[in-house]
Amino acid sequence: MKKVVFATPSGYLFGNVDGYTRTCVVGRSLDCNFVLGDAAVSRRHFCLRVNDEGDLLVGDLDSRNGTFVNDELVKDERVFQIGVDQLCVCGKQVRIEAVDGADEVQGYVLKLGKKS
């Protein structure tokens, strides 16, 4: 199971990608895997998913303010390349980093900050 960590300016939020669906929902709702306390964030804003090939996918969940990868609005789920692509939510950059283990990626670290 891949571990996901969100780092925000106010502290850290931790969670895991569900081992069965391998999907993580991010938004304002307390029902989300990760809750972001920002009024501009939709209740269910975007999702992260790891497919069978091990790719990290980003998908918008019909959010009010959109989810952007490389300044392009995400309409359908798309592959997110760590270290190459930039994810932006409500004018804030979400930085995704791989957490390396011995021989394979064990998880991801996501950091929310101001868009540069």
Order of alpha helices (4+ residues) and beta strands (2+ residues): beta-beta-beta-beta-beta-beta-beta-beta-beta-beta-beta-beta
